[in-house]
Amino acid sequence: MVTVPDLLIGARDTGSRGLMRLPRRVLATLAGSPVVVDGKRLDVEMQLLLKLQGLAGPSVEDVPVTKGRKIVAEQSQLVGGSPVVGAVTERTVPGPGGRLPVRFYTPRGLRGTSAALVFYHGGGWIYGSLDTHDALCRTLAEQAQVRVVSVDYRLAPEAPFPAATDDAWAAWTWVRDHAVGLGIDPSRIAVGGDSAGGNLAAGVAQRAAREDGQAPAFQLLIYPATDFAERAPSRERFGTGFFLTTGFMDLAEENYLLGDEDRSDPRLSPLHGDVSGVAPAFVVTAGFDPLLDEGLAYAELMRSAGVTVEYLCEEGLIHGYANMVSFGRSAPAAVARISRALQRGLS
């Protein structure tokens, strides 16, 4: 007889996307007793994914960074796949530390000038690449019907703070300055990203509001990291057992920071910056995410400054769900909501 552990081990070894197509009642049986924290119930697909993760070997924070990057790339491919998109092209653009690789996504059926999203990937400033977020960028382009420009900024420890922030700004200004030649409407360019990428996007929006004659039209902030200076309660509440761990966050800080930085510097902590005049924003968080509180706090900070903000908490989901565009039902549905918000923001 095949047992629940047998099914889970088989899914671990052969790929779990097919497993997630089973009926919800079957997934609930495989996942085990419901997980409820602060009255919120963990989505059954997320619960099962975490169980599979526990069978998969060492976590990325327990191995050298170079090996961790390979693990992150493999995990991203497993849950993201390769969704269809109209066209993908690559080039490099000038950056403060050399040429920056960028990847352009054009949705099917798009003709003429369009809106665009300059996207910064997550990964704690030490992981992530154009490839780890390829599936998400393909999906955003197709579902929102906008061009997406994904930026491969420099990573720590090879290039610690402020290299990533400098690269993020350089990419934004290059796209802004070359928009017409790229088929992009200069008045409809958003900045966005997930986690560390959301941090970078928020920083670009703040700097543009202070210095730039042409700020972004919109911000798409997916469970953004916004505060290096203080640790909000959700960092402790969800720091173990929900994918993004305290160990991962500590490793990211140790590699990204040299140790003498002002942690309230807005380039590190947008929550401590001046948000007056920044672009309208869509901020989405996950209910079982250590970054939950600081994402909500940043949305509230912008609202208090008179910025138009739409906030959504995907209460049953975990950090990283935006990469799961080919995994189950819950995460793809959440990404579809993100895409619709992006389309509304740039319409």
SERO-4910 file (N, C-alpha, C, O; in steps of 0.05 Angstrom, whole numbers):
BEGIN
 pado doro    nc1    nc2    nc3   cac1   cac2   cac3    cc1    cc2    cc3    oc1    oc2    oc3
  Met    A     17    -24      0      0      0      0     18     25      0     37     26     15
  Val    A     11     45    -17     25     70    -17     16     87      6     -8     92     10
  Thr    A     35     97     22     29    114     45     33    143     39     45    150     18
  Val    A     24    160     57     29    189     54     58    195     51     66    210     33
  Pro    A     76    185     69    105    190     66    115    181     38    132    194     27
  Asp    A    105    158     28    114    149      2    107    169    -20    123    175    -37
  Leu    A     83    180    -19     74    199    -38     91    225    -37     99    236    -57
  Leu    A     97    233    -12    113    258     -9    141    254    -19    152    272    -32
  Ile    A    153    231    -13    180    226    -22    181    224    -53    199    233    -65
  Gly    A    160    211    -64    159    209    -93    156    237   -106    169    242   -126
  Ala    A    140    254    -94    137    281   -105    163    296   -102    170    312   -120
  Arg    A    178    292    -81    203    305    -77    223    297    -99    237    314   -110
  Asp    A    223    271   -105    242    261   -124    235    266   -153    253    268   -170
  Thr    A    209    268   -160    201    270   -188    190    298   -195    183    302   -218
  Gly    A    187    315   -175    175    342   -181    147    343   -169    132    324   -172
  Ser    A    140    365   -157    115    366   -142     93    380   -156     71    382   -146
  Arg    A     97    390   -181     76    405   -194     52    387   -200     29    396   -196
  Gly    A     57    362   -208     35    344   -213     19    338   -188     -6    335   -189
  Leu    A     33    335   -166     20    329   -141     -1    350   -134    -22    344   -123
  Met    A      6    375   -140    -12    398   -132    -37    399   -149    -54    415   -144
  Arg    A    -39    382   -170    -64    382   -186    -85    364   -174   -108    363   -183
  Leu    A    -78    349   -153    -97    332   -140   -119    348   -126   -115    372   -121
  Pro    A   -142    337   -121   -164    351   -107   -154    362    -80   -137    351    -68
  Arg    A   -166    385    -72   -158    398    -47   -161    379    -23   -145    380     -5
  Arg    A   -182    362    -23   -186    344      0   -163    324      2   -155    316     24
  Val    A   -152    316    -21   -129    297    -21   -104    312    -11    -89    301      5
  Leu    A   -101    336    -21    -78    352    -12    -79    357     19    -59    356     32
  Ala    A   -103    362     29   -106    366     57    -98    342     73    -86    344     95
  Thr    A   -105    318     63    -97    294     77    -66    291     77    -54    284     97
  Leu    A    -54    297     54    -25    295     53    -11    316     70     10    310     82
  Ala    A    -23    339     72    -11    361     87    -12    356    117      7    365    132
  Gly    A    -33    344    127    -35    339    156    -53    359    169    -68    373    156
  Ser    A    -51    361    196    -68    378    211    -65    407    203    -42    416    197
  Pro    A    -87    423    202    -85    451    193    -66    467    211    -63    461    235
  Val    A    -53    486    199    -35    504    214    -49    531    216    -55    544    195
  Val    A    -54    540    240    -68    565    245    -51    582    263    -42    573    284
  Val    A    -45    607    255    -30    626    271    -45    653    270    -52    663    249
  Asp    A    -50    664    294    -65    690    296    -91    689    281   -100    709    269
  Gly    A   -105    666    282   -130    664    268   -129    659    238   -150    656    225
  Lys    A   -105    659    227   -102    654    198    -94    625    194    -78    614    208
  Arg    A   -106    614    173   -100    586    167    -82    584    143    -87    596    122
  Leu    A    -60    570    145    -41    566    124    -54    551    101    -66    530    105
  Asp    A    -51    562     77    -62    548     53    -51    520     51    -27    515     56
  Val    A    -68    501     44    -60    473     44    -38    468     24    -21    451     29
  Glu    A    -38    482      2    -16    478    -18     11    488     -6     32    476    -11
  Met    A     10    510      8     34    520     20     44    501     42     68    497     46
  Gln    A     25    490     57     32    471     79     45    446     67     65    436     78
  Leu    A     34    437     45     46    413     33     73    419     21     92    403     22
  Leu    A     76    443      9    102    451     -2    123    452     21    146    442     17
  Leu    A    116    462     44    135    464     66    143    436     75    165    431     83
  Lys    A    123    417     74    129    390     82    149    377     62    167    363     70
  Leu    A    145    382     37    163    373     16    191    385     19    211    372     16
  Gln    A    191    411     26    217    424     30    232    411     53    257    409     51
  Gly    A    218    402     73    231    389     96    244    363     88    262    353    102
  Leu    A    235    351     66    247    325     56    269    330     36    282    311     27
  Ala    A    274    355     28    291    360      5    320    364     11    336    368     -7
  Gly    A    329    362     36    357    365     43    362    392     56    344    405     66
  Pro    A    387    400     56    395    425     71    382    450     59    377    451     35
  Ser    A    376    469     76    366    495     67    389    512     56    412    507     61
  Val    A    381    532     40    402    548     27    420    562     47    444    566     42
  Glu    A    409    570     70    425    584     90    445    566    104    463    575    119
  Asp    A    443    540     99    461    521    112    484    512     94    500    494    102
  Val    A    486    523     71    507    516     52    521    541     42    510    563     46
  Pro    A    545    539     30    558    563     20    540    578      0    524    566    -14
  Val    A    544    604     -2    527    621    -19    527    611    -48    506    611    -61
  Thr    A    550    603    -58    551    594    -86    534    570    -91    520    568   -111
  Lys    A    534    551    -72    517    528    -74    487    535    -70    470    524    -83
  Gly    A    483    554    -51    456    563    -46    443    575    -71    419    572    -75
  Arg    A    459    589    -87    449    601   -111    439    580   -131    419    584   -144
  Lys    A    453    557   -132    444    536   -149    418    523   -139    400    517   -155
  Ile    A    416    521   -113    391    510   -101    367    528   -107    346    519   -115
  Val    A    372    554   -103    350    574   -109    342    572   -138    318    573   -144
  Ala    A    361    570   -156    354    568   -184    338    543   -190    319    545   -206
  Glu    A    346    521   -178    331    496   -183    303    497   -172    284    489   -185
  Gln    A    300    508   -148    273    511   -136    256    529   -152    232    523   -156
  Ser    A    267    551   -162    251    570   -178    241    557   -204    218    561   -212
  Gln    A    258    541   -217    250    528   -241    228    507   -235    209    504   -251
  Leu    A    230    494   -213    210    473   -206    182    485   -202    163    474   -213
  Val    A    180    508   -188    154    519   -183    145    539   -204    122    547   -205
  Gly    A    164    549   -220    157    569   -240    152    559   -268    135    569   -282
  Gly    A    168    539   -276    165    529   -303    174    551   -323    191    567   -318
  Ser    A    162    550   -347    169    569   -368    144    577   -383    138    568   -405
  Pro    A    128    595   -370    103    603   -383    108    616   -410    129    628   -415
  Val    A     88    614   -427     90    626   -454     89    656   -453     74    668   -437
  Val    A    106    669   -469    107    698   -471    113    704   -500    124    688   -515
  Gly    A    106    728   -509    109    735   -537    138    734   -547    145    721   -566
  Ala    A    156    748   -532    184    750   -540    201    756   -516    193    770   -498
  Val    A    225    746   -517    245    750   -496    271    758   -509    281    743   -526
  Thr    A    282    781   -502    308    789   -512    326    799   -490    316    806   -468
  Glu    A    352    798   -494    371    806   -474    391    826   -485    397    826   -508
  Arg    A    401    843   -467    422    861   -474    436    870   -448    428    861   -426
  Thr    A    455    887   -450    467    899   -426    465    929   -428    463    941   -450
  Val    A    464    942   -405    462    971   -404    484    982   -385    494    966   -368
  Pro    A    491   1007   -387    512   1017   -370    504   1017   -340    482   1024   -333
  Gly    A    523   1009   -323    519   1009   -295    544   1020   -281    565   1022   -293
  Pro    A    541   1028   -255    564   1039   -241    587   1020   -237    610   1029   -232
  Gly    A    582    994   -238    603    974   -235    610    959   -260    624    939   -260
  Gly    A    600    969   -283    603    955   -308    576    951   -322    556    962   -313
  Arg    A    576    935   -343    551    930   -357    531    913   -341    539    894   -328
  Leu    A    506    921   -341    485    907   -327    468    891   -346    457    902   -365
  Pro    A    466    865   -342    448    849   -359    419    855   -353    411    857   -330
  Val    A    403    858   -374    374    862   -370    360    844   -390    371    836   -411
  Arg    A    336    836   -384    320    819   -401    293    831   -406    279    840   -388
  Phe    A    286    833   -432    261    846   -440    240    824   -446    246    805   -461
  Tyr    A    216    828   -436    193    810   -442    171    826   -455    163    847   -445
  Thr    A    162    816   -478    140    828   -493    117    808   -495    121    786   -505
  Pro    A     94    816   -486     71    797   -487     61    792   -515     66    809   -533
  Arg    A     48    770   -520     37    764   -545     15    785   -553      0    794   -536
  Gly    A     15    792   -578     -6    809   -588     -1    839   -583    -17    856   -592
  Leu    A     20    846   -569     25    874   -563     37    887   -588     56    878   -600
  Arg    A     25    910   -595     34    925   -618     38    954   -610     22    965   -595
  Gly    A     59    966   -620     63    995   -615     73   1000   -587     83    983   -573
  Thr    A     71   1025   -579     81   1035   -553     63   1024   -530     39   1023   -533
  Ser    A     76   1017   -509     61   1005   -486     73   1015   -460     94   1027   -459
  Ala    A     59   1009   -438     69   1012   -411     90    991   -406     93    971   -420
  Ala    A    106    995   -384    127    977   -378    132    976   -348    125    994   -333
  Leu    A    144    954   -339    152    949   -312    182    944   -311    191    926   -324
  Val    A    197    960   -296    225    955   -290    225    938   -265    217    947   -243
  Phe    A    234    913   -267    231    893   -246    258    885   -234    277    880   -248
  Tyr    A    258    885   -207    282    876   -191    275    851   -176    257    850   -160
  His    A    291    830   -181    285    804   -168    292    804   -139    309    820   -129
  Gly    A    279    786   -124    286    781    -96    308    761    -93    320    751   -113
  Gly    A    315    754    -68    336    735    -62    355    745    -40    377    734    -38
  Gly    A    346    764    -24    362    773     -2    387    787     -9    406    789      7
  Trp    A    389    798    -33    412    812    -43    436    794    -48    458    804    -56
  Ile    A    433    768    -43    455    749    -47    448    727    -66    465    714    -77
  Tyr    A    422    722    -70    412    702    -89    395    715   -110    389    739   -108
  Gly    A    387    700   -129    369    709   -150    383    719   -174    407    726   -174
  Ser    A    368    718   -197    380    725   -223    357    730   -243    334    728   -235
  Leu    A    365    736   -267    344    737   -288    329    711   -291    305    711   -296
  Asp    A    344    689   -287    331    663   -291    312    655   -268    292    643   -273
  Thr    A    320    662   -243    302    653   -221    275    666   -222    255    655   -212
  His    A    273    690   -234    248    704   -236    237    706   -265    220    723   -271
  Asp    A    248    689   -282    239    689   -309    210    682   -312    195    695   -327
  Ala    A    201    662   -297    172    654   -299    154    676   -290    133    681   -302
  Leu    A    161    689   -268    144    711   -258    143    733   -278    121    744   -283
  Cys    A    166    741   -289    166    763   -309    150    756   -334    136    773   -345
  Arg    A    152    731   -343    136    723   -366    106    726   -359     90    735   -376
  Thr    A     99    717   -336     71    718   -328     60    746   -325     38    752   -334
  Leu    A     76    763   -312     68    791   -309     64    805   -336     45    819   -340
  Ala    A     83    800   -354     81    812   -381     56    803   -395     41    820   -406
  Glu    A     50    777   -395     27    767   -409      1    775   -396    -17    784   -410
  Gln    A     -1    772   -370    -26    778   -357    -33    807   -355    -56    815   -356
  Ala    A    -12    824   -351    -17    853   -349    -15    867   -376    -22    890   -378
  Gln    A     -5    853   -396     -2    864   -423     16    889   -423      9    910   -433
  Val    A     39    886   -410     59    907   -409     86    895   -415     90    871   -412
  Arg    A    104    911   -424    132    902   -427    145    901   -399    139    918   -382
  Val    A    161    881   -395    175    878   -370    205    879   -375    215    865   -393
  Val    A    220    895   -360    249    896   -362    260    887   -336    259    901   -316
  Ser    A    272    863   -336    283    850   -312    312    857   -310    327    856   -329
  Val    A    321    865   -286    348    875   -281    365    856   -265    356    847   -243
  Asp    A    388    850   -275    407    831   -261    428    848   -246    451    850   -255
  Tyr    A    420    859   -224    438    876   -208    459    860   -194    456    835   -191
  Arg    A    480    873   -185    502    859   -172    494    848   -145    477    860   -131
  Leu    A    505    825   -138    498    811   -113    521    812    -93    544    814   -101
  Ala    A    514    811    -67    533    807    -46    538    777    -42    521    761    -50
  Pro    A    560    770    -31    581    786    -18    601    799    -37    617    815    -30
  Glu    A    600    790    -63    619    801    -82    616    832    -85    635    846    -88
  Ala    A    591    841    -83    586    870    -86    566    878    -64    542    878    -69
  Pro    A    575    885    -40    557    892    -18    544    919    -22    549    933    -41
  Phe    A    526    926     -4    512    952     -4    533    974     -7    553    974      7
  Pro    A    528    994    -24    503   1000    -38    503    992    -68    488   1004    -83
  Ala    A    518    972    -75    520    964   -104    492    959   -116    486    969   -137
  Ala    A    475    943   -102    449    936   -113    432    961   -117    418    964   -137
  Thr    A    432    979    -98    416   1004   -100    426   1021   -123    410   1033   -137
  Asp    A    452   1023   -126    464   1038   -148    456   1027   -175    450   1041   -194
  Asp    A    457   1000   -177    450    987   -202    420    991   -208    412    995   -231
  Ala    A    403    989   -187    375    992   -191    368   1020   -202    352   1022   -220
  Trp    A    382   1040   -192    377   1067   -201    387   1070   -230    374   1083   -247
  Ala    A    411   1059   -236    422   1061   -263    403   1048   -283    400   1059   -305
  Ala    A    392   1025   -277    374   1012   -295    349   1028   -299    339   1031   -322
  Trp    A    337   1039   -278    313   1055   -280    318   1079   -299    303   1084   -317
  Thr    A    340   1094   -294    345   1118   -310    351   1111   -339    343   1126   -357
  Trp    A    364   1088   -344    369   1080   -371    343   1074   -386    339   1084   -409
  Val    A    325   1059   -374    300   1053   -386    284   1078   -391    272   1082   -412
  Arg    A    283   1095   -370    268   1121   -373    279   1137   -396    264   1148   -412
  Asp    A    305   1139   -398    317   1156   -419    315   1145   -447    316   1159   -467
  His    A    312   1118   -449    311   1105   -475    284   1094   -481    280   1078   -500
  Ala    A    263   1102   -466    237   1090   -468    226   1091   -497    216   1070   -506
  Val    A    227   1113   -510    214   1116   -536    226   1096   -555    212   1083   -570
  Gly    A    253   1093   -555    266   1074   -573    260   1045   -567    264   1028   -583
  Leu    A    250   1040   -542    244   1013   -534    214   1007   -538    206    985   -530
  Gly    A    199   1025   -549    171   1020   -552    155   1024   -526    134   1013   -523
  Ile    A    166   1039   -507    154   1043   -481    144   1072   -479    158   1091   -487
  Asp    A    120   1075   -468    109   1101   -462    123   1113   -438    121   1101   -416
  Pro    A    139   1135   -440    154   1145   -418    137   1153   -394    147   1154   -371
  Ser    A    112   1159   -398     94   1167   -376     81   1143   -362     67   1147   -343
  Arg    A     87   1119   -372     74   1095   -360     95   1073   -354     93   1051   -364
  Ile    A    115   1081   -338    135   1061   -330    133   1057   -300    135   1076   -284
  Ala    A    130   1032   -292    129   1025   -263    156   1014   -255    171   1004   -271
  Val    A    161   1015   -229    183   1000   -217    171    979   -198    150    985   -185
  Gly    A    183    956   -196    172    936   -178    192    914   -173    213    912   -185
  Gly    A    184    897   -154    201    875   -147    190    860   -123    171    869   -110
  Asp    A    202    837   -117    193    821    -94    215    820    -74    238    817    -80
  Ser    A    207    822    -48    226    819    -26    249    839    -27    244    863    -25
  Ala    A    274    830    -31    296    849    -34    292    866    -59    300    890    -59
  Gly    A    279    856    -80    273    872   -103    252    893    -98    253    914   -109
  Gly    A    233    887    -80    214    907    -72    227    929    -56    220    953    -58
  Asn    A    247    922    -40    264    942    -26    277    961    -46    277    985    -42
  Leu    A    289    949    -67    303    966    -87    284    983   -102    290   1006   -108
  Ala    A    260    972   -109    241    988   -124    231   1011   -107    228   1034   -117
  Ala    A    225   1007    -81    217   1028    -64    238   1050    -62    232   1073    -61
  Gly    A    263   1041    -61    285   1061    -59    287   1078    -85    292   1102    -83
  Val    A    283   1065   -108    283   1080   -133    261   1100   -133    265   1123   -141
  Ala    A    237   1092   -124    214   1110   -124    219   1134   -106    212   1157   -112
  Gln    A    231   1129    -83    237   1151    -64    257   1170    -76    254   1195    -76
  Arg    A    279   1160    -87    299   1177    -99    288   1193   -123    295   1216   -126
  Ala    A    272   1180   -139    261   1193   -162    243   1216   -153    242   1237   -166
  Ala    A    228   1212   -132    210   1234   -122    226   1258   -112    216   1280   -114
  Arg    A    250   1253   -102    267   1275    -92    283   1288   -113    286   1313   -114
  Glu    A    294   1272   -132    314   1282   -150    307   1284   -179    318   1300   -194
  Asp    A    287   1269   -187    283   1264   -216    260   1280   -227    240   1285   -214
  Gly    A    264   1289   -251    242   1304   -264    220   1286   -275    199   1295   -282
  Gln    A    226   1260   -276    206   1241   -287    206   1216   -270    221   1197   -275
  Ala    A    189   1216   -250    187   1194   -231    172   1170   -243    157   1174   -263
  Pro    A    174   1146   -231    157   1124   -241    128   1130   -239    119   1147   -222
  Ala    A    112   1117   -255     83   1122   -254     70   1104   -233     47   1110   -225
  Phe    A     84   1083   -224     71   1064   -207     92   1047   -193    114   1044   -203
  Gln    A     85   1037   -169    103   1018   -155     88    991   -151     65    991   -142
  Leu    A    102    970   -157     91    943   -152    109    930   -131    131    920   -138
  Leu    A    100    929   -106    117    920    -84    106    894    -73     85    893    -60
  Ile    A    120    872    -78    111    845    -71    127    836    -46    151    833    -47
  Tyr    A    113    833    -24    125    828      3    152    841      6    172    827      9
  Pro    A    153    868      4    179    881      5    192    881     32    179    882     53
  Ala    A    219    879     32    235    884     56    239    914     59    249    926     41
  Thr    A    230    926     81    231    955     83    245    965    108    248    990    111
  Asp    A    255    947    125    266    958    150    290    941    160    286    918    170
  Phe    A    314    952    158    338    939    170    342    949    198    358    937    213
  Ala    A    329    971    206    335    983    232    321    970    255    333    968    277
  Glu    A    297    960    251    282    947    273    269    921    263    263    918    239
  Arg    A    266    903    281    253    877    274    225    876    284    219    876    308
  Ala    A    207    876    265    178    876    271    170    849    283    184    829    278
  Pro    A    148    847    298    139    822    310    136    799    290    142    776    298
  Ser    A    128    804    265    124    782    247    150    768    240    150    745    232
  Arg    A    173    782    243    199    769    238    204    747    258    216    726    251
  Glu    A    194    750    282    197    729    302    175    708    299    180    684    302
  Arg    A    151    718    294    128    700    294    130    679    271    122    656    275
  Phe    A    141    688    248    142    670    225    170    664    216    175    655    194
  Gly    A    189    668    234    217    664    227    227    636    225    250    631    218
  Thr    A    210    617    233    217    588    232    194    573    220    171    575    229
  Gly    A    200    556    200    179    538    190    162    548    167    144    533    159
  Phe    A    167    572    157    150    583    136    166    593    112    160    614    101
  Phe    A    187    578    105    203    582     81    225    604     85    248    597     86
  Leu    A    217    629     89    236    650     95    242    649    124    224    653    141
  Thr    A    267    643    131    273    638    159    291    661    170    303    676    156
  Thr    A    292    661    197    310    680    210    339    675    202    355    694    198
  Gly    A    347    650    199    374    643    190    380    654    162    402    664    157
  Phe    A    361    652    144    364    663    117    368    694    118    386    705    106
  Met    A    350    707    134    352    736    135    378    745    148    390    765    140
  Asp    A    387    731    169    412    737    181    436    734    162    454    751    161
  Leu    A    435    713    146    456    708    126    456    730    105    477    739     97
  Ala    A    433    738     97    431    760     77    443    786     88    458    799     74
  Glu    A    436    793    113    447    817    125    477    815    128    492    835    122
  Glu    A    487    792    136    516    789    141    532    793    115    554    803    115
  Asn    A    520    785     93    534    787     67    530    814     53    547    824     40
  Tyr    A    506    825     57    499    850     43    511    874     56    519    893     43
  Leu    A    513    873     83    524    896     98    552    892    107    561    869    113
  Leu    A    568    913    107    595    911    117    597    915    147    617    907    160
  Gly    A    577    927    159    576    930    188    576    958    199    568    962    222
  Asp    A    583    977    183    585   1005    193    563   1022    180    564   1047    182
  Glu    A    543   1010    167    522   1025    154    502   1037    175    499   1026    197
  Asp    A    490   1058    168    467   1069    183    443   1053    174    434   1056    151
  Arg    A    433   1036    191    411   1018    183    385   1032    177    366   1021    166
  Ser    A    383   1057    185    359   1073    179    363   1089    153    345   1104    145
  Asp    A    385   1085    139    390   1097    113    367   1088     95    362   1064     92
  Pro    A    352   1106     82    329   1098     66    336   1079     43    319   1065     33
  Arg    A    361   1079     34    369   1060     14    369   1032     24    365   1013      9
  Leu    A    372   1029     50    369   1003     63    341    998     74    329    977     71
  Ser    A    330   1019     86    305   1017    100    286   1038     89    283   1060    101
  Pro    A    272   1033     68    252   1052     57    232   1062     78    221   1084     75
  Leu    A    227   1045     98    207   1052    118    216   1077    134    200   1090    147
  His    A    242   1083    133    253   1106    148    259   1129    129    272   1149    137
  Gly    A    249   1128    104    254   1148     85    231   1168     82    210   1165     95
  Asp    A    234   1187     64    214   1207     58    197   1197     34    208   1194     12
  Val    A    172   1191     39    155   1180     18    136   1200      6    119   1193    -10
  Ser    A    139   1225     14    122   1246      2    127   1248    -28    150   1250    -37
  Gly    A    106   1246    -43    108   1249    -72    116   1224    -87    121   1226   -111
  Val    A    119   1201    -74    127   1177    -89    103   1167   -106     80   1176   -102
  Ala    A    109   1150   -124     88   1140   -143     67   1124   -128     72   1112   -107
  Pro    A     42   1124   -139     21   1106   -128     31   1078   -127     48   1070   -143
  Ala    A     21   1062   -109     32   1035   -104     11   1014    -99    -10   1019    -89
  Phe    A     18    990   -107      4    966    -99     24    950    -82     46    943    -91
  Val    A     17    946    -57     34    931    -38     19    906    -31     -4    907    -21
  Val    A     32    883    -35     19    857    -28     38    842    -10     62    841    -14
  Thr    A     27    830     11     43    815     30     32    787     32     12    780     19
  Ala    A     44    770     48     35    743     53     30    740     83     46    750     99
  Gly    A      9    726     90      1    723    118     20    708    135     21    713    159
  Phe    A     36    690    123     55    673    139     84    680    131    100    663    124
  Asp    A     90    706    131    115    716    121    128    733    143    115    751    154
  Pro    A    154    729    149    167    746    168    167    776    160    169    793    178
  Leu    A    164    782    135    164    810    125    136    822    125    132    844    116
  Leu    A    116    807    136     89    817    135     86    845    147     74    862    134
  Asp    A     95    849    171     90    874    186    103    898    172     91    919    170
  Glu    A    128    894    162    141    917    150    130    924    123    131    947    114
  Gly    A    119    904    109    105    911     84     80    927     89     75    947     76
  Leu    A     64    919    109     40    934    117     48    961    127     35    981    120
  Ala    A     69    963    143     77    989    154     85   1008    132     80   1032    133
  Tyr    A     98    998    111    106   1015     89     81   1025     73     80   1048     65
  Ala    A     62   1008     69     37   1017     56     24   1039     73     14   1058     62
  Glu    A     23   1035     99     10   1055    117     26   1081    117     15   1103    118
  Leu    A     53   1079    116     69   1103    115     63   1120     90     60   1144     92
  Met    A     61   1106     67     55   1121     43     28   1133     44     24   1155     35
  Arg    A      8   1118     54    -19   1129     56    -19   1154     73    -33   1173     67
  Ser    A     -5   1153     95     -5   1176    113      8   1200    100      3   1223    109
  Ala    A     24   1196     80     37   1218     65     20   1227     41     29   1244     26
  Gly    A     -4   1215     38    -21   1223     17    -17   1208     -9    -29   1216    -30
  Val    A     -2   1187     -9      3   1171    -32    -21   1152    -36    -31   1140    -17
  Thr    A    -29   1148    -61    -50   1128    -67    -38   1100    -65    -20   1093    -80
  Val    A    -49   1084    -47    -39   1058    -42    -62   1037    -42    -82   1042    -29
  Glu    A    -58   1016    -56    -75    992    -54    -59    971    -39    -38    963    -48
  Tyr    A    -70    961    -17    -56    940     -1    -73    915     -1    -97    915      2
  Leu    A    -59    892     -3    -71    866     -2    -53    847     13    -29    846      8
  Cys    A    -65    833     32    -50    811     45    -62    784     36    -86    779     39
  Glu    A    -45    768     24    -53    741     16    -50    723     41    -29    712     46
  Glu    A    -71    722     57    -69    713     85    -59    684     88    -45    678    107
  Gly    A    -65    666     69    -57    638     73    -31    631     61    -22    608     62
  Leu    A    -17    650     48      7    644     33     33    651     48     33    664     68
  Ile    A     55    642     36     82    645     48     99    662     30     92    667      7
  His    A    121    671     41    140    686     25    150    669      2    154    645      4
  Gly    A    153    682    -21    162    668    -45    140    658    -63    146    647    -84
  Tyr    A    115    663    -56     93    651    -73     93    663   -101     82    651   -119
  Ala    A    103    687   -104    102    700   -131    118    684   -152    113    687   -175
  Asn    A    137    669   -143    153    652   -161    138    627   -169    147    613   -188
  Met    A    116    620   -156    103    594   -159     81    596   -180     59    586   -176
  Val    A     87    607   -203     67    612   -223     57    587   -237     37    587   -251
  Ser    A     72    565   -234     64    539   -246     60    518   -224     61    494   -230
  Phe    A     54    527   -200     53    509   -177     25    511   -164     19    531   -151
  Gly    A      9    490   -168    -17    489   -155    -36    510   -165    -35    518   -188
  Arg    A    -54    518   -148    -75    537   -155    -73    564   -140    -79    585   -151
  Ser    A    -66    562   -115    -68    586    -97    -48    607   -105    -55    631   -108
  Ala    A    -22    600   -109     -2    620   -117     -8    631   -144     -6    656   -147
  Pro    A    -14    615   -165    -20    627   -191    -44    647   -189    -44    667   -203
  Ala    A    -64    641   -173    -86    659   -170    -77    685   -158    -87    707   -165
  Ala    A    -59    683   -138    -49    708   -125    -33    724   -145    -35    749   -145
  Val    A    -17    711   -162     -1    726   -182    -19    739   -202    -13    760   -212
  Ala    A    -41    726   -209    -61    738   -227    -72    764   -215    -77    783   -229
  Arg    A    -76    764   -189    -85    789   -176    -64    811   -177    -70    834   -181
  Ile    A    -39    803   -174    -17    822   -177    -16    834   -205    -13    858   -209
  Ser    A    -20    816   -225    -19    825   -253    -42    845   -258    -38    865   -272
  Arg    A    -65    839   -247    -88    858   -251    -82    885   -238    -90    906   -249
  Ala    A    -70    884   -215    -63    909   -201    -43    925   -218    -45    950   -220
  Leu    A    -24    912   -229     -4    925   -247    -17    937   -271    -11    960   -279
  Gln    A    -35    922   -283    -50    933   -307    -66    957   -299    -67    977   -314
  Arg    A    -80    956   -276    -96    979   -267    -78   1003   -263    -85   1026   -270
  Gly    A    -55    998   -250    -37   1020   -242    -25   1034   -266    -18   1058   -264
  Leu    A    -23   1020   -289    -10   1032   -312    -30   1038   -335    -22   1045   -357
  Ser    A    -56   1034   -329    -76   1039   -350    -81   1069   -354    -97   1077   -370
***
